[in-house]
Amino acid sequence: MPESVYKVIELIGTSNESWEKAAANAVGQAANSLRDLRVAEVVQLDMQLDAKGQVEAYRAKLNVSFKFEGS
């Protein structure tokens, strides 16, 4: 197997429906501008609340890796 280098970035995805969709939104958006995505690791889940304490949005923080092609 050839040697490779991967870069890891941190992303935060949001959704009005669920943490799963928040994570999928982050990965989907990253896939639009990055090539060779390899792994997405959910590192934190939280919620954005309104003034009454009701959930406005689910948020998922991810570490996403992709193959590094720079020099």
PALO-254450 format. One record per residue (C-alpha): x, y, z negated; residue number from 0; residue in three letters. Coordinates in nm, 2 decimals, always signed. Layout:
+--------+--------+--------+-----+---------+
:      u :      v :      w : num : residuo :
+--------+--------+--------+-----+---------+
:      X :      Y :      Z : NUM :     ala :
...
+--------+--------+--------+-----+---------+
REM end
This chain:
+--------+--------+--------+-----+---------+
:      u :      v :      w : num : residuo :
+--------+--------+--------+-----+---------+
:  +0.00 :  +0.00 :  +0.00 :   0 :     met :
:  +0.15 :  +0.34 :  +0.09 :   1 :     pro :
:  +0.22 :  +0.59 :  -0.19 :   2 :     glu :
:  -0.03 :  +0.87 :  -0.22 :   3 :     ser :
:  -0.08 :  +1.19 :  -0.42 :   4 :     val :
:  -0.42 :  +1.30 :  -0.55 :   5 :     tyr :
:  -0.53 :  +1.64 :  -0.67 :   6 :     lys :
:  -0.79 :  +1.68 :  -0.94 :   7 :     val :
:  -1.03 :  +1.97 :  -0.97 :   8 :     ile :
:  -1.30 :  +2.06 :  -1.22 :   9 :     glu :
:  -1.65 :  +2.13 :  -1.10 :  10 :     leu :
:  -1.98 :  +2.21 :  -1.27 :  11 :     ile :
:  -2.30 :  +2.10 :  -1.09 :  12 :     gly :
:  -2.65 :  +2.21 :  -1.19 :  13 :     thr :
:  -3.00 :  +2.08 :  -1.14 :  14 :     ser :
:  -3.35 :  +2.16 :  -1.27 :  15 :     asn :
:  -3.43 :  +1.79 :  -1.28 :  16 :     glu :
:  -3.16 :  +1.58 :  -1.44 :  17 :     ser :
:  -2.79 :  +1.54 :  -1.52 :  18 :     trp :
:  -2.76 :  +1.27 :  -1.25 :  19 :     glu :
:  -2.87 :  +1.52 :  -0.99 :  20 :     lys :
:  -2.65 :  +1.79 :  -1.13 :  21 :     ala :
:  -2.35 :  +1.56 :  -1.09 :  22 :     ala :
:  -2.46 :  +1.46 :  -0.74 :  23 :     ala :
:  -2.50 :  +1.83 :  -0.64 :  24 :     asn :
:  -2.14 :  +1.90 :  -0.74 :  25 :     ala :
:  -2.00 :  +1.60 :  -0.55 :  26 :     val :
:  -2.22 :  +1.68 :  -0.25 :  27 :     gly :
:  -2.10 :  +2.04 :  -0.23 :  28 :     gln :
:  -1.74 :  +1.93 :  -0.28 :  29 :     ala :
:  -1.78 :  +1.69 :  +0.01 :  30 :     ala :
:  -1.87 :  +1.98 :  +0.24 :  31 :     asn :
:  -1.53 :  +2.14 :  +0.20 :  32 :     ser :
:  -1.29 :  +1.86 :  +0.08 :  33 :     leu :
:  -1.17 :  +1.55 :  +0.26 :  34 :     arg :
:  -1.09 :  +1.21 :  +0.12 :  35 :     asp :
:  -1.28 :  +1.24 :  -0.21 :  36 :     leu :
:  -1.18 :  +0.95 :  -0.43 :  37 :     arg :
:  -1.32 :  +0.96 :  -0.78 :  38 :     val :
:  -1.57 :  +1.18 :  -0.97 :  39 :     ala :
:  -1.56 :  +1.15 :  -1.35 :  40 :     glu :
:  -1.83 :  +1.31 :  -1.56 :  41 :     val :
:  -1.65 :  +1.47 :  -1.86 :  42 :     val :
:  -1.93 :  +1.68 :  -2.02 :  43 :     gln :
:  -2.31 :  +1.72 :  -2.00 :  44 :     leu :
:  -2.50 :  +2.01 :  -2.13 :  45 :     asp :
:  -2.82 :  +2.21 :  -2.07 :  46 :     met :
:  -2.90 :  +2.57 :  -2.01 :  47 :     gln :
:  -3.19 :  +2.69 :  -2.23 :  48 :     leu :
:  -3.44 :  +2.98 :  -2.20 :  49 :     asp :
:  -3.53 :  +3.22 :  -2.48 :  50 :     ala :
:  -3.79 :  +2.97 :  -2.61 :  51 :     lys :
:  -3.55 :  +2.68 :  -2.62 :  52 :     gly :
:  -3.69 :  +2.51 :  -2.31 :  53 :     gln :
:  -3.45 :  +2.34 :  -2.07 :  54 :     val :
:  -3.39 :  +2.56 :  -1.76 :  55 :     glu :
:  -3.11 :  +2.35 :  -1.61 :  56 :     ala :
:  -2.90 :  +2.04 :  -1.66 :  57 :     tyr :
:  -2.53 :  +2.09 :  -1.61 :  58 :     arg :
:  -2.26 :  +1.82 :  -1.55 :  59 :     ala :
:  -1.89 :  +1.90 :  -1.56 :  60 :     lys :
:  -1.68 :  +1.67 :  -1.34 :  61 :     leu :
:  -1.32 :  +1.60 :  -1.26 :  62 :     asn :
:  -1.31 :  +1.52 :  -0.89 :  63 :     val :
:  -1.00 :  +1.38 :  -0.72 :  64 :     ser :
:  -0.91 :  +1.39 :  -0.35 :  65 :     phe :
:  -0.61 :  +1.29 :  -0.15 :  66 :     lys :
:  -0.35 :  +1.57 :  -0.14 :  67 :     phe :
:  -0.21 :  +1.65 :  +0.20 :  68 :     glu :
:  +0.00 :  +1.96 :  +0.12 :  69 :     gly :
:  +0.37 :  +1.99 :  +0.12 :  70 :     ser :
+--------+--------+--------+-----+---------+
REM end
